[in-house]
Amino acid sequence: MLTPLIFAVPKGRILDEALPLMARAGVVPDAEFHDKKSRALSFACEGTDMRLIRVRAFDVATFVAHGAAQVGIVGSDVVEEFAYSDLYAPVDLDIGHCRLSVAEPAGKIDGALPSHLRIASKYPNLTRRHFEKLGVQAEVVKLNGAMELAPSLGLSSRIVDLVSTGRTLQENGLVESSRILDVSARLIVNRAALKTDERVARLVDAFRALVSERKAAA
């Protein structure tokens, strides 16, 4: 008997956009998944031996990279931040579009960068790599939320965070000063599982075909 295939999905915005696509690929979570009162993190899927786990976006990549889950959906920001060698992102799902950007207090952009900056972000690796290319040493203060408060409270001079409409930045007196990465959701798989489990390969083919169909119809 085959062990269940574990499919990891992130909580939040990407999941809302991913669920219709998942359903078309045959990944349909049971009713408990949609129960707001449920505290469960693992769910059966209708008509398959697959199980869905719902975790934080950064943890999706970790579960898949280490083989605890074989397949997942996560933003390309997470894929790039961790750069796990055992992680493969074969399909751009063309959903969850946003960008990873640098932002700073409005009125303070002068075009000149100092040799050292303190930056608040939950993306230390991407942040350091971006500023290294500009010849700037970035001291990253790791925050997991409320990033926009950091400059006004003197914790950092800039932030690096995901931006969609830019409204949150504006409401906190910040402006987007540069873009690091355009982000979209990706189907990710564990490399070893892709080679050894036909179910993983079938899911990759199914999602790839769905994305191609949608683009052709656009």
N, C-alpha and C positions, 0 to 999 in steps of 0.2 A: 504494500500500500504506500502510495506517495505521501510524503510529508506535505502539509499545507504550504502553499506559496504565500509568502508574506509581502504585502504591497503597502508601502508607507506613504502617507499623505500628510501635508502640513495643515495646521489649523489656520483659519482666516480666509483672506481674500482669494488667494489662488485656488483654494479648494472649491469655493463657490463656482468659479469658472470651469474647473476641471471636472466636476461631477457629471455634467451632460456628456462630455467627451468620453469619460470612463464608462458610462452606461452603454454608449454605442460600441465600446470595445469589449463589452461583456463583463465589466467590473461593476457590479451593483450591490452596494452594502445592504444588509438587512435593516428592518425598520428601526431597530434600536439606535443605529448610527445617527438618525435624524431626531432622536428624542433629546430635547434640550436638557432634561433632568438627569439623563444618564451620565454616570461618571466613568463608564467603561472606556478603555483605550484600544481594545481589540474587538473586531467585529467579524462575523461570518459574512460571506457574500452569496447572493442568490445563485443557485444552480452550479456552483463550482466548489472546489476544495480550497479556494483562496481565502485568506483572511486579510482584513484591512486594519492597519494600525494608524491612529491619528496622534501625531506628536508635533513638537515645535519644528519649524522649518530647518533649523540648523541640525536638529537631531535626525531628520529624515536622511540627510547625507551620511551621517555617522552610522546609522543602522544599516544602510545599504552598503557602504564601503566595507564594513566589517562582516558582512554576510548574515547579519541577524534578520535583515529583510533582503529580498532578492530584487525587488523593483520599487520604484518610488517616483513621486512627482515633487519637484522643488524648483525654486527660481535659479536662474543662471548665476545670480549674485552669490548664492551659497556654494554652488559648484566651483566657482572661481576662487572664492575665499579659502576653501579647504584644499582644493587641488589634490584630492585623494587619488593615489595611483590605481586603486582597486575599483574606482568609480568610473563609469562610462555613461555619457549622456548622448544617446544616439538620435533622439528626436526632439526638435524644437516644436513645442506644442502650439506656439503662436497665440498664447493667452498670458494673462498676468503681466501685461506690459507696464513697465515703469523704468526708472533710471536710478543709478547710484551716483550721487552728486556731492560735491563740496558746497557747503553753504556757510555764510558768515553774516555778521550784523550789517544791516543796510547802511550805506554811507561810508563804509570802511574799506571798500574795494579800491585799491590804488594801483593795481597791476604789478607792484613790486613784492616779491616774496622774500622773507628773511631766510636765513640758513637753517633756522630751527623753528618748528611750530608745535604747539600742543593742540591735539585734535581729539574730540570725543567721537567715538564710533563703536559699533559692534562688529566692524570689519577691519581688524588691525592689519591683516596681511595685505588686503587690497589697498588700504590707505597708505601703508608704508611704501608699497611698490609704486603707487601713483606718484607720491612726492619724491621718491628716490630718482625717478625719471626727470624730475624738475630740479634736481640738485638740492633738495630740501630734506633735512632730517626730521622725520615726524615722530613725535612722542605721542602715542595713542593712549588716551584714557578710555578704558573699556566700559561702555554702558550698554544696557540691554533695552532701554526705553527712555522716554522723556529727554531725548537727545537735544531738543530745541532749547532746553533750559540752560545748557552748559555754558554758552558764551555770556549770557546775561548775568550769570552768577560767578563768572570768573574762573570756571573750571577749565575752559579751553577758549581759544580764539576762533576756532572753526569747528564744524561738525562734518562728518561724512555719513550720509543716510540715504535711504530710498526716498525718491520723490515721484509722486504721481501728478497731481494737479498743481502742487506748490502752495496750496492754500494754508497748510499748517505752518510752513516756513513764514509766509507773509504775516500770519496772525501772531507770530512770535518775534517779529522784527528782523527776520533773516531773509537773505536773498541767495539764490543759487549762483555761485560764481564759476563753477566748472563742472563738467560731466565726466565721470570716470568710466561708466559702463552702462550700455543699454541692456535692460533686463527683460527676459521672458521666461515662462515656465518650461522646464525640460522634463522629459521622461528619463529617469536614470536607472541604471541596472548595475548589479555586481558583476564584474568581468568574469569571474569564475563560474557564477551561476549561468551567465549567458552561454558559456561554452558547454555546460554539462546538463542543463535543464531545458528541454524543448519548450516548456510552457513560457519561459522567459522570452525566448526567441519569437514565439507566436504573438506574445503581447507587443513586442517591439514592432513586428510587422503590422499588427492591427492598428496601432496608434499611428504609425507612419502612413498607412493607407488612408486613415481618417483625415489626417492633416492635409494630405495631398488632395483628397476629394474636396475639402473645404476651400482650399486655395483655388482649385480649378473652377469652383462654383462662384467664387467671389467676382 
